[in-house]
Amino acid sequence: MKLEEKIKNAIRDVPDFPKKGIIFKDITTLLNNGELFSEVIDYYAKKYKDVDFVCGIESRGFIFGAAVAAKIKKGFVPIRKKGKLPYTTVAEKYALEYGFDEIEIHIDAFDGVKNPKVLLIDDLIATGGTAEAAIKLIQKLNADVLAAAFLIELTFLDGVNKIKELGVTVDSLVKY
């Protein structure tokens, strides 16, 4: 069975979560399958072994990003919601359905590496606002985002186009 099929079979649909009419793609059923989780990490590690850093978006991006970074023996950089990082940060706002939110990265996240190459990773891309903001943050620190990788892409929300407009390649393992 192909990796995409295995992932689709492992993801649980939860209707009406977090609100009525939404079908939530629950990845916890994939995460507790050690063999499949390892296969997903191996896929990313093999494909992106030449990056200098892996950035993960809070919070599920931390799960995949930290595992990939450890596997390829590269640094992991967390991108967090405003006010969660303890040192000097750079911030980027992005639009939500109602209002705005903000994410941050440490100002020295890529220090010591000239022209760093970065993989951005998260579990899911929907409208693309958070990933777009994360890419802009990484670019503010003069790093090159080689790819934005997502376990799941919700194609009907068209978030990938925001990422492609920034000149970043998108790698989605599963599309709905």
N, C-alpha and C positions, 0 to 999 in steps of 0.2 A: 504494500500500500504506500502511496506517495505521502510525503510529509504533510502536504496541504490537507489531504483526506484524513490523516490521523489527527491533525489539529482540530478540524471541523467536528470529527467524531468525539473529541474530548471536551469541547466547549459546551457548557450547559446554557440553554436559553431560560431566562427567568422573566416571565411575563409581568407587565405592570410594575416594573422596578426601574428607577426610583419613583416613577409616577405612572399613572394609568396611561396605557397606549404605547409605552416603551417596552421593547423586548431587550433586556439586558444580556450581554454576552459575558457570562461568568467564566473567567479563566482559572478559578481555583481548582476546578476539576482537572485541568491540564497540569497545573503546578504540583498537584499531589501524585501525579504519574511520573515518578523519577526517571524512567527510561525515556519517555516522550519529552519531558522538560530538558533532559540532557541532550537529546537529539536537536531540539530547537537551539539551544546554546551552541552546540557544535556547528550548526548551519551558519549562524552569525559569526562565530569565531573563525571558521575557515574562510568565509567570504571577506571579512574585514580585519584580517590578521595584521595588516600593514598600517593601521591607524596608530596615532600617538596616544589618544585618549578616547574613552567612551563616556558620553554624557547621557544620563538618564533623567527623565522628567518625573517629578513626584506624582504619585508614589509607586505605581506599578512598574514604571520605567526603571526604578531602582532595582527591582528584582532581576530583570533581564540584563540591564546594563552592568550591574556589579558582577554578575555571573560571567558575562562575556569578557569584561575587562580582566577578571581573574584568570580566565582560561587562556587569554592571549598575553597575559603578564604585562598589561598596560594600566595606566591610571584610570580611576573612575571619578567622574565629576558629577555631583548632584546638582540638579536645577530644581529649586524649591520655591514654594509660595513665599510671598513677602513676609519678612520678619522671622524666618526660620533658620537662616544661616548666621553663624556667630561672628563673622569677620566682615570687613568692608566688601560691599557688593555692588554690582551693576544690575539695574532693574529694567524690565520691559513690561508695559501694559498690553493687555489684549482684551478684545470685546467678548462679552458673554451674551446670552440671550437677553438678559436684563442687566445692563451695567457693564462694569469692567472688573478685571482681576489683574494681578501682577505677579511675575515670577522673577527670581534673582539667581545670580551665580556669583561666586567669589571672584573678586577682581584679579586675583593671582592664580586662578584655576589652571592656567597653562604655562605658568612661569617655568623657565629653564628649557623650554623647547622652542626653537625658532621655526616659525611658520607651521604651527601644529595642525595635524590632520585629525579630524574628529568624526566619530560615528555618534549620531543622536539616536536614541532608542526609547520607545514607549510601547505599551501593550496595544494601544488602539488609536487610530486616527479617525475622527468624525468630521467636524467642521474645519479643523486644522488650525484654529486660533492659538492654542497652547504651543503646538509644534512650531508654528510660524514665529511666535515670540521667542521661543528657545533658540531657534536658528539665528535670529537677530541678536540675541544676547551673545552667543558664541562668536558671531562675526564682529561684534563690538570689541571683543578681546583679540582681534586680528587672527582668528583661527579659521581654517577652511573646513566646512562641513562636507565630508565626502558623500555621506548618505544619511537619510532619515529612515530608520527601520522600524516597522510596526508589525506586531503579530497579526493584528486584525485591521482591515480597512473597511469602513462603511462607505461604499462607493456612492450611494444615493445622496450623501451629504457633501460630496465633492471637495473635501478638505485637501486632497492631494494637489489640486491646482495651485493653492496658496504656496505650497512648498516648492513646486516646480517653477513658479514665477520668481522664486528667490535663487534659481539656478541649482537647486539641490535635487539629487536623485532620490526617488522614493522606492523603498523595498518593503512590500507588504507580503507576508506569507499567506494570508487567507483574506479573501474578499467576499463581502456580503453585499 
